[in-house]
Amino acid sequence: MNWLELVGWVGSAVLVWSLLQARVLRLRALNLIGCLILIGYNSALRVWPMVGLNIVLAVINVWYLRRMLATRHDETTYQVVEVGVDDQFLAHTLRVHAVDIAKFNPGFRWPPDDRPAGTAQRSAFLVVRADEVVGVVLAHAEAHDVAQIDLDYVTQRFRDFTPGEFVYRQSRLFTDRGFRRVVSPPGMVAPYYHRLGFRRTGDAYVLDLPATA
C-alpha cells in the first residue's frame, strides 16, 4: 500500500466515523475533515466526479457548521419552557434519557424522596429547539435564598452546546421566586459553569443573582 492509498483509506474511515457520532456538531466537523481528505485523494487520482461530490458535501457541512455555531447562544433559537414537576412529559423525558443522565449525574434520583410535600419548592424547566427537547434543568429551594440545581442535562445530539445557559441567563426565573444564588448540581460530571459566570466554591459552582428593584 502506497501513501496515496493510505490517505484514501484514512479519508474514508473518517467519513464513516463521522456518521457514527450522536452529537450533531461533531458529526459535521468530522464529516468535513473526511471530505477534505477525499478531495485531495481523488484530485491526485483525477477522479473528478468524486472530487465534485466531496466538494459539494464539504460546502454543505461548512454551511451547517456556521449555522450551528452562530446560533449556539441565540435566545431566538432556544427557548425555556417551565413545566410542573409532576408533568407527564417531563417524566417521560427523564425516563427516556435515564441511562445517559446517570452517566453525568450519578447521584440524581427522580422523583425526589421528599415528594409530595416538597413539590411546591421545586422548579422544572425544559430547554427546547423548535419542537425538540434539548435540555432539562431541575431545581429546589434551599435555606438562605439558594436555588440548588438537581439536574442540568443536555441530550446527546446537543452535548457540544450548552442549552442550559438559557435558564441561567433569565435570572427572573429565580429572582421572581426570591432566590439570590444558584448552586450547581452535586457530583456533576464535566460541569461547564465556569463559562457562564459561575464562580468555583469548593466542589460546586455558584451564580450570584442580581438584586431585584
N, C-alpha and C positions, 0 to 999 in steps of 0.2 A: 504493500500500500504506500503510495507516494504522499507527499504533504498536501497536495491539492485534494486528493480523495479524502484525506483526514478532515480537511476543512469542510467538505461537503457533508460528511457524517456528523461532525460537530454541529453544523447548522441545522441539520435535520433533527438531531437529538434535542437541541434547544427548543425547536419549534414544537416537537411532541411534548416536551416537558412543560411548555407554557400552557398547553391545553389541559394539563392535569391540575392546574392551580385553581383553588377555590376563590382566591382574592382577585377581584377584577383588575386592580391596579398592577399587581404583579404579573397577571396573565398578559396584559397588554405590553408591559415593558419587556418581558422575556420573548414574547412573540415578535416584537420589533427587532430585538437583537438577532433572533434566528433569521428573520427576513433579510437583514443587512448582511449577515454572513453568507446566505444563499445568493444574494445579489452578486457579491464578489465571486463566489464559486462558479455560478452559471455564466457570468461575464467572461471569466477565464476560459471556459469551455465553449463560449459563443452560443450558448443555448438561449437565444433571445426570448422565446415565449415564456420561459421560466423566469428570466430577468424581469420581463414586464409584469408577470404575475406577482412576484415578490415586491416590486416597486409599488404596485397598487396596494398590496397588503400593508406595506410599511407606511404609506400615506394614511391609510385608514387607522392604523394603530397610533400614529402621531396625532391625528385629529381627536381620537377618543382620549388619549393621554392628556392633551392640552385642555380638553373639556373637563375631565375629571379633576385635574389639578387646579383649574380656575374656579371650580365650584365647591371645592372641599371645605371651605369656610364660609360658604354663601348661605345666608339665612333664608333666601328665597328657594333654595334647593332642598333644605332640610327643615322640617317643622317639628315642634314639640307638642305632643298631644297628651294632656293629663287624663288619666283614667282612674277609676276606682280600684282600690286594692283587691276587691272581690270580683273585678271584671273578668268575664269568662275568656275573652280574647287574650288578655294578659296571661291568665293561667295557661291557656293553650300555647302561647309563645314561649313561656318558661318551660313548659313540658317538652315541646319540640326540640329546644336547644339545651336541655338539661345536661347532657353529657359534655357538651362544649363549655357550658357555663362552669361546670365543676372543675375544668382544667385551669381556668383563670381565677375562679373564686371558690377555692376548695372548702371554705367554711360556710358557704351560703346555703341556707335552708328555706324552703318555701312550701307551705305557708309558715310564717314565724310562730314560735311557741306561745307568744302572748295573745294570740287571737282567741276570741273576737274582741276582748277588752281593749287591746292596743290599736285596733283598726283606725280609730279617729286620729291617732298620732302618726299615721303612716301616709306616704305620698308615693304615687306611681306615675311615671312618665314614659311614653313611647316616642322614640325619635323616628320619623318616617321620611322616606324619599318617594314622592308621589304616593302610590298606594302600598309601598313595600316598607315593612318594619326593618330598620337597620340598627336599632339600639334600644336598650331598656335601662332606665335608671329608677331605682327604688330607694327610698329614704325613710327614716323615722326620727322623731323628736327625742333629743337628749336634754339633760339639765343645762342651764346657763345659755339658753337660746341657741343650741347647737343642733344642726341638721346632720345626722350621721347617715352617710350613704351605705346602704346594704348591698347594692348591686349596681355596677356600671358595666353593662355588657354590650358588645358590638358583634353583629353577626359576621360570619366568616367572609362573606363577599366584600364587606366594607372594613375589614380588620386593618387595612393600611390607612384608614381615615380615623378621625376622632369625632364621630357624630354626637357623642355625649357632651361635647363642649357647648352645644346649643342650649342645654339645660342650664349650665352654669352661667352662660352669657346673660340669660334672662333672670337677673338677680331677684326680680319681683316674685318669681315663683317661690322663693324662700323668704324674702323680706316681708311679703304680704302675710306670711304666717308667723311673723315675729322673730325669725331666725336672724342671727348676726354672724354666724360662722357655719361653714360647711366642712365636714371631715371625710376624707376618702375611705373606701371600704377596707376593713382589716384583712390583712393577708392576701391582698390582690396581687396576682402575678403580672409583671410587666406594666406597672402603672405609667400613665402618661401625663399626670397632673402638673409636672414642672413646666409643661408647655402652655398651661392655661392660667398661669399666675398664682397657682397654689404655692405655699411655702412648706418646706420639709420640716416636720416636727416629730422627732423620734422615728417611729416606723410608719407614720401617717403623713398625709399632705393636708394642709389646712388653707381654706379660702376665707378671708375676712370680707364680709359683705358691706356695701356702702350703707350708711345710716339713712333712714327714711326721713323725709321732711315732716 
